[in-house]
Amino acid sequence: MSERKPLTVSALTDYIKYKFDNDAHLKDVHLEGEVSNFKKNVRGHFYFTLKDDNASISAVMFRGNAWKVRFTPKDGMSVLVRGYVSVFKVAGSYQIYVEEMQEVGLGNLYRRYLELKEELEKKGYFDEGRKKELPAFPKQVAVLTSATGAAVRDIIHIINRRYPLVKILVYPTTVQGEAAKEEIRDNLRKAGANPENDVIILGRGGGSIEDLWAFNEEMVAEAIYHCPIPVISAVGHETDFTIADFVADKRAPTPSGAAEIAVPDQKALHRDIDKMKVSLFDSLQRLVDRKRKTVEELRERYVMKDPARLLMPFERRLEHLRDNLRILSPAHKTLEAKKNLQHLEKSLSKMFAIFLSDKRRSLSLPSDKLPFVDPRRLMEKGYTLAKKKGEIIKSVQAVDTGDRLEMEFFDGSLEVEVLSKKEKDRNG
């Protein structure tokens, strides 16, 4: 090695920058290319890459010029820019400093992106009605991303911090390059077939449209659409939108954001539990106070001071029911029937005695007169009874001459023969 004094990195970079800045061809450059990896920072500066099929160049457009742009640059868009080329000393790289920008058209990738988006939207892949709800308290989260990238570390860290009860199952997945789309599809199918998985996080960090293109493939969209468990898409940065974002059940702006929406926050849960405890205690205290007041009011009522009064209506009712039961009981009815029968027997005996006495009195009056009408007493006075063939003769017409009659006296009888008869004149 020669004895020449070496240059510093700064000196070499300053020399190269000097060359760029003094090259007339680089002071006013008109450049056409496709926008890639577009970013707009909080100050309003644009950072992006311009590329064609064979090369690319970094570009920056400061806020003073960016606010004049009347459209929103997007990845895949073809633009015409005017600016100057210089060296960014800190990075040691050259870039174009854009002062003006015009839209030319859509790049090939962006055109394919829009065509597939329109096709899948017509098929209903983006319909909100078919999207599945995320579980409130998942037991296992499947993570599909690069096993060595920052995204998987962020997801694991945030999930363990927010909800350490959940299990994390990582499916190492290639998320960039030609083989990425098939590996993403296959791992989505594996994760969806595992019954222990409750939710899937599919994601990667930011990048250009080329870096994220695997998530714009139709086979990946179909795998997400047919996945039986909810899928959270977390691809790129917040401003990056891929087909996977539209098909997924939930989109997160970043992988870290996906971890936050996939699981609950244990601190928030503790706060909610504490609030519920306080609310429950307050509700219970109010209930106890109301019940205590009710008890105090009941104590002041006369029925509580003299409980016997409370029973009096029931006792009277009970006595009334007992009386009714006693009256309606067969024994009581039998006893009443016996008493009624005895009463009837006494009444009948009394009535029969009165009847018998009346009959005796009615019979005693004629018997007193019998001696006066007794035929024998008349016969003692000289009267006789004439009988014909045993029958008493009451008229002379009942006797003919020659009839034999029996004459009965008070002390005997005679048999006579009718020799003649003489009838009295009826007229007198």
C-alpha positions in Angstrom: 0.0 0.0 0.0 1.4 3.4 -0.9 2.3 6.2 1.5 -0.5 8.5 0.3 -2.5 10.1 3.0 -6.0 8.4 3.1 -9.2 10.4 2.7 -11.9 10.5 5.2 -15.4 9.3 4.4 -16.7 12.8 4.8 -14.0 14.2 2.4 -14.8 11.6 -0.3 -18.5 12.2 0.1 -18.1 15.9 0.0 -16.1 15.5 -3.3 -18.7 13.3 -4.8 -21.5 15.7 -3.8 -19.5 18.5 -5.3 -19.3 16.7 -8.6 -23.0 16.0 -8.6 -23.9 19.6 -7.7 -21.8 21.1 -10.4 -22.8 18.7 -13.2 -25.1 20.7 -15.5 -26.9 17.6 -16.6 -28.0 16.8 -13.0 -29.2 20.3 -12.1 -32.5 20.1 -14.0 -33.5 16.4 -14.5 -36.9 15.3 -16.0 -37.5 11.8 -14.9 -40.4 9.3 -15.6 -40.8 6.2 -13.4 -43.1 4.2 -11.2 -43.7 5.2 -7.6 -42.7 2.6 -5.0 -42.6 2.5 -1.2 -44.2 6.0 -1.0 -44.3 7.6 2.4 -45.5 11.0 3.6 -44.1 12.0 7.0 -45.8 14.2 9.6 -44.1 17.3 8.3 -45.5 16.8 4.8 -42.4 15.6 3.1 -42.7 12.9 0.4 -40.2 10.0 0.4 -40.4 7.3 -2.3 -38.6 5.4 -4.9 -38.8 5.8 -8.7 -38.1 2.7 -10.7 -38.4 1.1 -14.0 -37.8 -2.5 -15.1 -34.1 -2.3 -14.6 -33.2 0.3 -12.0 -34.4 2.5 -9.2 -33.5 5.8 -7.5 -34.5 7.2 -4.2 -36.5 10.4 -4.3 -37.5 13.1 -1.8 -39.9 16.0 -2.2 -39.9 18.5 0.6 -43.1 20.1 1.9 -42.5 23.4 0.2 -43.0 21.7 -3.1 -45.1 18.7 -2.0 -48.2 20.9 -1.1 -48.4 21.9 -4.8 -49.1 18.4 -5.9 -52.8 18.1 -6.8 -53.1 14.3 -6.4 -52.0 11.7 -3.9 -49.1 9.6 -5.1 -49.5 5.9 -4.6 -47.3 2.8 -5.1 -47.5 1.6 -8.7 -48.4 5.0 -10.1 -46.4 6.3 -13.1 -45.3 9.9 -12.6 -43.1 12.5 -14.3 -40.9 14.5 -12.0 -38.5 17.4 -12.4 -35.7 18.1 -9.9 -32.0 17.8 -9.3 -29.8 14.9 -8.4 -27.5 15.2 -5.4 -25.8 13.2 -2.6 -27.3 12.6 0.8 -24.2 12.7 2.9 -25.5 10.8 6.0 -26.4 7.7 4.0 -23.7 8.1 1.4 -26.3 7.7 -1.4 -27.5 9.8 -4.3 -31.1 10.7 -4.8 -33.3 13.0 -6.8 -34.7 16.0 -5.0 -38.1 16.5 -6.7 -39.5 20.0 -7.2 -42.4 19.2 -9.5 -44.5 16.1 -10.0 -47.2 15.1 -12.6 -49.3 12.0 -12.9 -48.7 10.0 -16.0 -50.6 6.8 -15.4 -50.7 3.5 -13.5 -47.8 1.2 -13.3 -48.1 -2.5 -14.2 -48.3 -3.8 -10.6 -50.7 -1.1 -9.5 -52.9 -1.9 -12.5 -52.9 -5.6 -11.6 -53.7 -4.7 -8.0 -56.8 -2.6 -9.0 -58.0 -5.2 -11.5 -57.9 -8.0 -8.9 -59.4 -5.8 -6.2 -62.4 -5.0 -8.5 -62.8 -8.7 -9.5 -62.8 -9.9 -5.8 -65.1 -7.1 -4.7 -67.7 -8.2 -7.3 -67.5 -11.7 -5.9 -68.3 -10.5 -2.4 -64.9 -11.2 -0.9 -64.9 -7.8 0.8 -68.5 -7.9 2.2 -68.7 -6.9 5.8 -71.6 -9.2 6.4 -69.5 -12.4 5.8 -66.6 -11.3 8.1 -66.2 -13.2 11.4 -66.1 -11.5 14.8 -62.9 -11.7 16.7 -63.0 -13.8 19.9 -63.1 -11.6 23.1 -60.8 -13.9 25.1 -58.8 -16.2 22.7 -56.9 -19.1 24.1 -54.4 -19.4 21.3 -53.2 -17.0 18.6 -51.6 -18.2 15.4 -49.0 -15.8 13.9 -48.0 -16.1 10.3 -45.0 -14.0 9.5 -41.2 -14.2 9.1 -39.6 -16.0 12.0 -36.6 -13.6 12.0 -38.3 -10.3 11.3 -39.1 -7.5 13.7 -42.8 -8.0 13.2 -42.9 -11.4 15.0 -40.9 -10.0 18.0 -43.3 -7.0 18.3 -46.4 -9.3 18.1 -45.1 -11.7 20.7 -43.9 -8.9 23.0 -47.2 -7.0 22.9 -49.4 -10.1 23.3 -47.4 -11.3 26.3 -47.6 -7.8 27.8 -51.3 -7.4 27.2 -52.7 -10.9 27.8 -50.1 -13.4 29.1 -52.8 -16.1 29.5 -53.0 -16.7 25.7 -50.7 -19.2 23.9 -48.8 -18.0 20.7 -48.2 -20.5 17.9 -45.8 -19.1 15.2 -46.0 -20.4 11.7 -42.7 -19.3 10.1 -43.7 -17.9 6.8 -41.9 -16.3 3.8 -43.6 -12.9 3.3 -41.6 -11.6 0.3 -40.5 -13.0 -3.0 -41.9 -15.4 -5.6 -42.4 -18.4 -3.2 -44.2 -16.2 -0.5 -47.7 -16.5 -1.9 -47.8 -20.3 -1.8 -46.3 -20.5 1.6 -48.7 -17.9 3.0 -51.6 -19.9 1.4 -50.4 -23.2 2.8 -49.8 -21.9 6.4 -53.2 -20.2 6.4 -54.8 -23.6 5.6 -52.7 -25.3 8.4 -53.5 -22.6 11.0 -57.2 -22.8 10.0 -57.3 -26.5 10.4 -55.9 -26.4 13.9 -58.9 -26.5 16.3 -56.9 -24.9 19.1 -56.3 -21.7 17.1 -58.9 -19.0 17.9 -57.5 -16.2 15.7 -54.8 -15.7 13.0 -52.5 -12.7 12.6 -51.1 -12.5 9.1 -48.5 -9.8 8.7 -45.1 -8.3 8.0 -43.4 -4.9 8.2 -43.5 -2.1 5.6 -42.0 -2.1 2.2 -42.5 -1.2 -1.4 -45.4 -2.4 -3.5 -43.0 -5.1 -4.8 -42.1 -6.2 -1.2 -45.8 -6.5 -0.3 -47.0 -8.1 -3.5 -47.4 -11.6 -2.1 -50.4 -10.2 -0.1 -52.0 -9.0 -3.4 -52.1 -12.5 -4.9 -55.5 -14.1 -5.6 -54.5 -17.4 -4.0 -53.7 -15.6 -0.7 -57.1 -13.8 -0.9 -58.9 -17.1 -1.4 -57.1 -18.7 1.5 -58.1 -15.9 3.8 -61.7 -15.9 2.4 -62.1 -19.7 3.1 -60.3 -19.7 6.4 -62.7 -21.0 9.1 -61.3 -18.8 11.9 -61.0 -15.0 12.0 -57.9 -13.5 10.2 -56.3 -10.2 11.1 -54.3 -8.7 8.3 -51.4 -6.5 9.4 -49.3 -5.8 6.3 -46.9 -2.9 6.0 -47.6 0.5 7.5 -50.8 2.3 8.2 -50.9 3.8 4.7 -50.3 0.5 2.9 -53.4 -1.3 1.7 -53.2 -4.8 0.2 -55.9 -7.2 -1.1 -55.3 -9.2 2.0 -56.4 -6.2 4.1 -59.8 -6.0 2.3 -60.5 -9.8 2.5 -59.4 -10.3 6.1 -62.0 -10.2 8.9 -60.1 -7.4 10.5 -57.3 -5.0 9.3 -54.7 -3.7 11.6 -52.5 -0.7 10.6 -49.3 -2.5 11.7 -48.3 -5.9 13.1 -48.1 -4.3 16.6 -51.6 -3.0 16.1 -52.8 -6.5 15.2 -51.4 -7.8 18.4 -53.3 -5.2 20.3 -56.7 -6.0 18.7 -56.2 -9.8 18.8 -56.1 -10.0 22.6 -57.6 -7.9 25.4 -55.5 -5.7 27.7 -55.1 -7.2 31.1 -54.7 -3.7 32.6 -58.0 -2.7 31.1 -59.6 -5.9 32.3 -58.3 -5.3 35.8 -59.7 -1.7 35.6 -63.0 -3.1 34.4 -63.1 -5.6 37.2 -62.3 -3.0 39.7 -65.0 -0.8 38.3 -67.5 -3.7 38.4 -66.4 -4.4 42.0 -67.1 -0.8 43.0 -70.4 -0.8 41.0 -71.4 -4.1 42.5 -70.5 -2.9 46.1 -72.4 0.3 45.5 -75.4 -1.6 44.2 -75.3 -4.1 47.0 -75.0 -1.2 49.6 -78.0 0.5 48.1 -79.9 -2.7 48.2 -79.0 -3.3 51.8 -80.0 0.3 52.7 -83.3 -0.1 51.0 -83.9 -3.4 52.7 -82.9 -2.0 56.0 -85.2 0.9 55.6 -88.0 -1.5 54.7 -87.3 -3.5 57.8 -87.4 -0.4 60.0 -90.7 0.6 58.4 -92.1 -2.9 59.1 -90.9 -2.8 62.7 -93.0 0.4 63.2 -96.2 -1.2 62.0 -98.7 -2.2 64.6 -98.8 -5.8 63.3 -95.1 -6.2 64.1 -95.6 -4.6 67.6 -98.6 -6.8 68.2 -98.2 -9.9 65.9 -101.3 -11.5 67.4 -103.5 -8.9 65.6 -102.1 -10.2 62.4 -103.5 -13.7 63.2 -106.9 -12.6 64.4 -108.6 -12.5 61.0 -107.2 -15.9 60.2 -108.3 -17.3 63.6 -111.8 -16.0 63.0 -111.8 -17.5 59.6 -110.5 -20.7 61.0 -113.2 -20.8 63.6 -115.8 -20.1 61.0 -114.4 -23.0 58.9 -114.4 -25.3 61.9 -118.0 -24.4 62.6 -119.0 -25.1 59.0 -117.0 -28.3 59.1 -118.7 -29.4 62.3 -122.1 -28.5 60.9 -121.5 -30.2 57.6 -119.8 -33.3 59.1 -121.8 -36.6 58.9 -121.6 -37.1 62.7 -123.2 -33.8 63.3 -125.8 -34.4 60.7 -126.5 -37.8 62.2 -126.8 -36.3 65.7 -129.2 -33.6 64.4 -131.2 -36.2 62.6 -131.5 -38.3 65.9 -132.5 -35.2 67.8 -135.1 -34.4 65.1 -136.3 -38.0 65.2 -136.6 -37.9 69.0 -138.5 -34.6 68.7 -140.8 -36.1 66.1 -141.4 -39.2 68.2 -142.3 -37.0 71.2 -144.6 -34.9 69.0 -146.2 -38.0 67.5 -146.7 -39.6 71.0 -148.2 -36.3 72.3 -150.4 -36.0 69.2 -151.4 -39.6 69.4 -152.3 -39.2 73.1 -154.4 -36.2 72.3 -156.1 -38.0 69.5 -156.7 -41.0 71.7 -158.1 -38.8 74.4 -160.4 -37.0 71.9 -161.6 -40.4 70.6 -162.2 -41.6 74.1 -164.2 -38.5 74.9 -166.2 -38.8 71.7 -166.9 -42.5 72.5 -167.8 -41.8 76.1 -170.7 -39.6 75.2 -172.7 -42.2 73.2 -172.0 -44.9 75.7 -173.6 -42.8 78.4 -176.8 -42.8 76.3 -176.7 -46.5 75.5 -178.7 -47.6 78.5 -181.5 -45.3 77.3 -181.6 -46.9 73.9 -181.0 -50.4 75.0 -183.9 -52.6 73.5 -183.9 -54.8 76.5 -184.9 -52.0 78.8 -187.8 -51.3 76.4 -188.7 -54.9 76.3 -188.9 -54.9 80.1 -191.7 -52.4 79.6 -193.6 -54.8 77.5 -192.1 -54.2 74.0 -191.3 -57.3 71.9 -189.2 -57.9 68.8 -190.8 -59.8 65.9 -188.5 -61.7 63.6 -189.1 -63.6 60.5 -186.5 -66.1 59.7 -184.1 -64.4 62.0 -184.6 -60.9 60.6 -186.4 -58.2 62.5 -189.8 -57.2 61.1 -190.1 -53.5 60.8 -193.4 -53.3 58.8 -196.6 -55.3 58.7 -196.2 -55.5 55.0 -193.2 -57.9 55.5 -195.6 -60.5 57.0 -198.2 -62.5 55.2 -201.0 -64.5 56.7 -199.8 -67.9 57.7 -196.2 -66.9 58.3 -194.6 -68.2 61.4 -192.9 -65.5 63.4 -190.6 -65.5 66.4 -191.6 -63.1 69.2 -188.8 -62.2 71.5 -189.5 -60.9 75.0 -187.1 -59.6 77.6 -187.2 -62.9 79.3 -187.8 -65.4 76.5 -189.4 -65.9 73.1 -192.5 -67.4 71.4 -193.2 -68.9 68.1 -196.6 -67.7 66.6 -198.5 -68.1 63.4 -200.0 -65.1 61.6 -203.7 -65.7 61.4 -204.6 -62.3 59.9 -203.0 -58.9 59.4 -204.4 -55.4 59.4 -202.6 -52.5 57.8 -203.0 -48.8 58.9 -204.2 -46.2 56.5 -201.1 -44.3 55.3 -203.0 -41.1 55.1 -203.8 -41.2 58.7 
